[in-house]
Amino acid sequence: MVTLAEVAQHAGVSASTVSYVLSGKRSISANTRQRVERSIRELGYHPNAGARALASSKSNIIALMVPLRTDMYVPVMMEIAIAVATSARAHGYDVLLLTGEEGPDAVRRVAGSGLADGMILMDVELDDERLPLLRATDQPSVLIGLPADTSGLTCVDLDFRATGALCVEHLAKQGHQDVAVIGEAPAVYERHTGFAERTLDGLRTRSRELGVRLLHRPCEGGYDAMAVTLARILDERPGTSGLIVQNESAIEPLLALLRRQGRAVPEDVSVVAICPDQVATQASVRLTSVAIPAQEMGRHAVDHLVAKLEGRGSDEVVLLAPELTVRGSTGPAPSRSQHLPATES
C-alpha cells in the first residue's frame, strides 16, 4: 500500500503538507495542492480510514438501518438501500448497513460509539420507538418514512396518502363503485407501519368523498393466502369490480386466481397496483400502477443528511408526489346487469 510519506516524496513536499491537503485544516497554495492531488491519483493513495477519523473526528460513514422482515417486500427495501449507498459514495461517504431489529438499541449504539457521522432509518412506524432517542441525540439523521409526529425530524417518503387517493380516483372515474384493497400482511398493520397506514387513510378518505364502497383485507401473499382473501372479498362484496393491491407478493397469485375463475382483466375486474414499475410491467397482465420511487427516495435522504452534516440542512418533510401510469389492467366498470362468475369453492 502507498504511504503518505511516498506521496510527499513523489510530490516534492513534506508529509505534513500532504496531510494538510487531505484534511483541509490549513490553507495550501493552488499549485502545491494540485501537485499533491496529482501524486495521490498517480500513486493510487487511499488515506487510512481509522487515522483519518481520529484526526478529523469524522468517520465518513453513514449508518443505514434497514430491518429486513419476512412480511416486507425485500427487493424494494434493498433498491432503496442501494440508492443510499450509491448516493453516499458520490458524496464521499461509505454506508454501514444495520439489518437487525434492535430498535432503540441500534440508535444508541451508533450514536454513542462514533461508528457513523449520521443515520438514515427505514421501515418507520407511526409511533416508532426509535424516535425519542433520535430526537435526544445530536447526531444528524433522516427518516425514509413518515411517523405520526414529524417535529424535530427530517423525513423523505412517497406521499402514500395521495397515492391511495389517486388509485381510488382512477377507478371511480371508470365507474367502479365497489372497490376492494388487498393490503400488506396483517403484521405490517399491527406494527402501524407508516406507509401502509397512510395509504389506507388516503384510500378511505377519498372513497368517502367519491361515494365509493371500500373494503380492505390484509393478505400474507402467496397463492393459498390470496385464494382465501379473494374468496372472502367476493363473498362479502359480490359486486366488487375494482381491486387495489399494495402487496407485491400477492400480485401474481391474484392474477392467476382471476384467470382460473374466468374473470377477465379488465373486462370483469380492474386491477391497480402500488408497486415498482418492474413488477407492474412484468406481471402476466401489464398493471396500471403507482410506482415506488425507491432510487429517488434514497437519493433525497442522502442529500438531506449530507446537508445536515455540512451544517446547511434543517428539519423538513419531503413528500414525493405519486404518479399513476395507466396500462392494460383497468377499464370501465361492467354494467350492473352483468354478473361476475361464481367464486370457486
C-alpha positions, 0 to 999 in steps of 0.5 A: 500500500502507498504511504503518505510519506511516498506521496510527499516524496513523489510530490516534492513536499513534506508529509505534513503538507500532504496531510494538510491537503487531505484534511483541509485544516490549513490553507495550501497554495493552488499549485502545491495542492494540485501537485499533491492531488496529482501524486495521490491519483498517480500513486493510487493513495487511499488515506487510512480510514481509522487515522483519518477519523481520529484526526478529523473526528469524522468517520465518513460513514453513514449508518443505514438501518434497514430491518429486513422482515419476512412480511416486507417486500425485500427487493424494494427495501434493498433498491432503496438501500442501494440508492443510499449507498450509491448516493453516499459514495458520490458524496464521499461517504461509505454506508454501514448497513444495520439489518437487525431489529434492535430498535432503540438499541441500534440508535444508541449504539451508533450514536454513542460509539462514533461508528457513523457521522449520521443515520438514515432509518427505514421501515418507520412506524407511526409511533416508532420507538426509535424516535425519542432517542433520535430526537435526544441525540445530536447526531444528524439523521433522516427518516425514509418514512413518515411517523405520526409526529414529524417535529424535530425530524427530517423525513423523505417518503412517497406521499402514500396518502395521495397515492391511495387517493389517486388509485381510488380516483382512477377507478371511480372515474371508470365507474367502479363503485365497489372497490376492494384493497388487498393490503400488506400482511396483517403484521405490517398493520399491527406494527402501524407501519407508516406507509401502509397506514397512510395509504389506507387513510388516503384510500378511505378518505377519498372513497368517502368523498367519491361515494365509493364502497371500500373494503380492505383485507390484509393478505400474507401473499402467496397463492393459498393466502390470496385464494382465501382473501379473494374468496372472502372479498367476493363473498362479502362484496359480490359486486366488487369490480375494482381491486387495489393491491399494495402487496407485491407478493400477492400480485401474481397469485391474484392474477392467476386466481382471476384467470382460473375463475374466468374473470377477465382483466379488465373486462370483469375486474380492474386491477391497480397496483402500488408497486415498482414499475418492474413488477407492474410491467412484468406481471402476466397482465401489464398493471396500471400502477403507482410506482415506488420511487425507491432510487429517488427516495434514497437519493433525497435522504442522502442529500438531506443528511449530507446537508445536515452534516455540512451544517446547511440542512434543517428539519423538513418533510419531503413528500414525493408526489405519486404518479399513476401510469395507466396500462392494460389492467383497468377499464370501465366498470361492467354494467350492473346487469352483468354478473361476475362468475361464481367464486370457486369453492 
